[in-house]
């Protein structure tokens, strides 16, 4: 796809069309979780009587939501679990396999973005998916979130996710420090080593947002350029941030331009448009 030619859709997230939450709730696992946007939102939904958040932000599995994308007949980019983490240690493999069955077999005309801060589960999950279905779905982007240098330990696990043709995505949000201390070629080598296919950056937003430095984003951008990886800069973040400011506005501009590159990811034809194999080895 190359450039940003995807409609924003109804998600409100710049790099996806829709969100899908077969699980909700989570717990904090690293520094990037400190000001999690999902936790206060879950509390508000609980106070409003939403039954999916009856336990607030505690992990909950929603079996009735597993097949939801089957009803979306128009192809979409789908962010899986914007309010949770599919690879949370308490989500059983049998449930994860059911989610992958929807993504890879029952609704393969969508492209699914699966981010986790628990990338150490990716080898186990990938093996279970391949054992069950014969291959890892080519329309699923296995991903990880990193926020600082310590979190780069997740990259080797991500590199073992998916098949040989998988587009592995890396969300660098919120970016809390330089990922490389100026060693851009070294960071690019880490991207290549983990076979990263797409990188998204963003600063923390909200009243408690931690500060960032533009050079940190430049380092990631330049490492992507060296590694040949599409780069999507979402926002710098900050306090009192407006949607207009980040959505193509000044808070999304890095060195005078928007960086909204999207990867080329295969998906099956939409219903009624024919049928081809959906799995990549």
C-alpha positions, -999 to +999 in steps of 0.1 A: +000+000+000+029+023+008+013+057+016-016+065+039-046+059+017-068+041+042-100+057+054-099+063+092-132+045+097-150+045+130-122+034+152-107+068+160-073+053+158-052+066+129-037+033+117-068+011+117-104+010+106-121-009+134-115-024+168-126-059+179-125-069+216-131-107+221-115-100+255-115-070+277-094-060+307-058-063+315-031-055+341+000-035+341+032-052+330+057-025+321+064+012+321+042+018+290+012+007+310+014+034+336-012+058+320-031+031+300-061+048+282-082+016+284-083+013+322-102+046+329-124+040+299-133+005+313-141+021+346-164+046+330-182+018+310-186-001+342-202+029+359-225+032+329-237-004+334-220-019+303-222-057+311-189-064+293-172-043+320-191-055+350-157-064+366-141-031+356-107-036+340-103-072+352-097-097+323-129-111+308-134-134+278-164-128+255-171-159+236-200-143+218-177-117+203-153-142+187-172-144+154-181-107+152-159-099+121-177-125+101-206-100+099-184-072+086-187-078+049-165-049+038-127-056+041-112-037+071-080-032+090-090-045+124-072-038+157-076-068+179-082-061+215-079-023+218-092-028+254-071-058+263-042-081+253-050-113+234-017-128+246-024-121+283-011-150+304-047-158+316-062-161+281-061-199+273-047-212+240-081-227+231-096-193+232-068-178+212-071-205+186-108-197+183-099-160+176-074-172+150-100-194+134-122-163+128-093-143+115-078-169+092-107-190+081-141-175+089-134-139+080-101-138+061-110-108+040-099-085+068-064-076+079-059-081+117-035-062+138-026-081+170-004-061+195+009-074+228+032-064+256+036-101+263+055-111+232+071-140+250+039-159+242+042-154+205+063-186+198+038-207+217+008-191+201+023-193+166+031-230+171-004-237+183-019-219+154+002-237+128-005-271+145-042-264+144-046-248+110-015-259+091+000-224+087-001-189+101-027-167+085-011-142+061-038-116+068-028-114+105-001-090+116+016-103+147+028-074+168+044-061+199+044-028+218+077-013+231+082+020+250+118+020+260+151+002+255+143-025+281+112-034+261+133-041+230+137-075+246+103-083+231+117-082+195+133-116+194+100-132+205+081-112+179+106-124+153+094-159+159+058-150+154+039-159+122+051-175+090+079-165+068+058-140+049+041-125+080+041-087+084+053-082+120+042-048+134+059-028+161+040-001+180+065+023+197+039+041+218+042+057+242+078+064+234+094+072+267+131+074+258+156+070+229+155+034+218+191+034+206+210+063+222+219+076+187+229+042+173+204+043+144+222+015+124+221-007+155+184-001+159+178-009+122+197-041+126+174-051+155+144-044+132+159-066+105+167-093+130+131-095+142+118-093+106+098-062+114+074-052+086+058-020+100+066+005+127+042+030+144+054+057+167+035+079+191+040+100+222+019+096+253-013+117+254-034+129+282-031+151+313-005+128+329+015+124+297+052+119+301+074+142+279+093+131+248+119+144+225+115+147+187+150+132+181+137+099+196+111+097+168+137+107+142+159+078+153+131+053+148+122+069+114+158+068+102+162+032+114+131+022+095+145+039+064+178+019+067+159-013+073+133-007+045+104-007+069+072+014+064+070+041+091+038+056+106+042+085+130+009+088+148+015+118+171+039+135+195+013+134+222+012+157+252-014+173+274-047+188+263-042+173+228-070+177+203-081+151+177-075+177+150-040+183+162-029+147+159-050+135+130-030+151+102-024+182+122+007+198+137+011+171+164+015+145+137+041+164+116+077+153+119+103+175+101+076+192+080+057+162+068+033+134+077+047+099+079+017+077+073+031+047+055+011+014+055+025-020+047+013-042+019-006-071+036-025-098+017-061-107+025-087-129+009-113-115-015-144-101+001-174-123+002-187-130-032-155-119-049-140-154-053-118-175-030-081-181-027-058-197-001-053-175+029-024-191+047+013-183+043+039-208+054 
